[in-house]
Amino acid sequence: MTDREHTLHSILTQKAAAEQLLADLIEAQKLARQSLPSESQRDLFAKVTGVSSIDNAIAMTRRSIQAYTRLLEEHANTQPSNRPVPSVL
């Protein structure tokens, strides 16, 4: 496996893991809202900042997925160089 292929594989693996994490976070958010219906029982972080910690985690995970997507697009638009690397001697 070339370095380029290894990089592509790594990006795809990490993006898939982030997508699974996002799905899990959304499910956890749904379950938390169902099991803690009263506002007073909800996330204390949200009371202070206005945004729940799980909402922050979901937003950060979405940004990570977007970054992986951009990396994949850049990777697809970049052709591997067949030029020899000049030696410094």
C-alpha positions as CSV (number, residue, x, y, z in Angstrom):
1,M,0.0,0.0,0.0
2,T,1.4,3.4,-1.0
3,D,1.5,6.3,1.4
4,R,-1.3,7.9,-0.6
5,E,-3.5,4.8,-0.4
6,H,-2.7,4.5,3.3
7,T,-3.7,8.2,3.9
8,L,-7.0,7.7,1.9
9,H,-7.8,4.5,3.9
10,S,-7.1,6.4,7.2
11,I,-9.3,9.3,6.3
12,L,-12.1,7.0,5.2
13,T,-11.8,5.0,8.4
14,Q,-11.8,8.1,10.6
15,K,-14.8,9.6,8.7
16,A,-16.8,6.4,9.1
17,A,-16.0,6.4,12.9
18,A,-17.1,10.0,13.2
19,E,-20.3,9.2,11.3
20,Q,-21.1,6.4,13.7
21,L,-20.3,8.6,16.7
22,L,-22.7,11.2,15.3
23,A,-25.5,8.6,15.0
24,D,-24.8,7.4,18.5
25,L,-24.8,10.9,19.9
26,I,-28.1,11.8,18.2
27,E,-29.6,8.6,19.6
28,A,-28.2,9.4,23.1
29,Q,-29.7,12.9,22.9
30,K,-33.1,11.5,21.9
31,L,-33.0,9.0,24.8
32,A,-31.9,11.6,27.3
33,R,-34.7,14.0,26.3
34,Q,-37.2,11.1,26.7
35,S,-36.0,10.0,30.0
36,L,-35.4,13.5,31.5
37,P,-38.5,15.3,30.4
38,S,-38.3,18.1,33.0
39,E,-36.1,21.1,32.2
40,S,-34.7,21.1,35.7
41,Q,-33.4,17.6,35.2
42,R,-31.6,18.4,31.9
43,D,-28.0,19.2,31.3
44,L,-26.6,21.6,33.9
45,F,-24.0,22.8,31.3
46,A,-27.0,24.0,29.2
47,K,-28.3,26.0,32.1
48,V,-25.1,27.9,32.3
49,T,-24.1,28.2,28.6
50,G,-27.4,27.9,26.9
51,V,-26.3,24.9,24.9
52,S,-26.2,21.4,26.2
53,S,-22.9,19.4,26.3
54,I,-24.4,16.8,23.9
55,D,-25.4,19.5,21.5
56,N,-21.8,20.7,21.6
57,A,-20.5,17.2,21.0
58,I,-22.9,16.7,18.0
59,A,-21.8,20.0,16.5
60,M,-18.1,19.2,16.9
61,T,-18.6,15.8,15.4
62,R,-20.5,17.3,12.4
63,R,-17.6,19.7,11.9
64,S,-15.1,16.8,12.0
65,I,-17.1,14.9,9.3
66,Q,-17.1,18.1,7.2
67,A,-13.3,18.3,7.6
68,Y,-12.9,14.7,6.6
69,T,-15.1,15.3,3.5
70,R,-12.9,18.3,2.5
71,L,-9.8,16.2,2.9
72,L,-11.3,13.5,0.7
73,E,-12.2,16.1,-1.9
74,E,-8.7,17.5,-1.8
75,H,-7.2,14.0,-2.0
76,A,-9.3,13.2,-5.0
77,N,-8.3,16.5,-6.8
78,T,-4.6,16.0,-6.1
79,Q,-2.7,13.8,-8.6
80,P,0.2,11.8,-7.2
81,S,3.5,13.0,-8.4
82,N,5.7,10.6,-10.4
83,R,8.6,12.9,-10.2
84,P,11.6,11.7,-8.3
85,V,12.4,13.4,-5.1
86,P,15.6,15.4,-5.5
87,S,18.3,14.3,-3.2
88,V,20.2,16.8,-1.1
89,L,23.8,15.8,-1.1
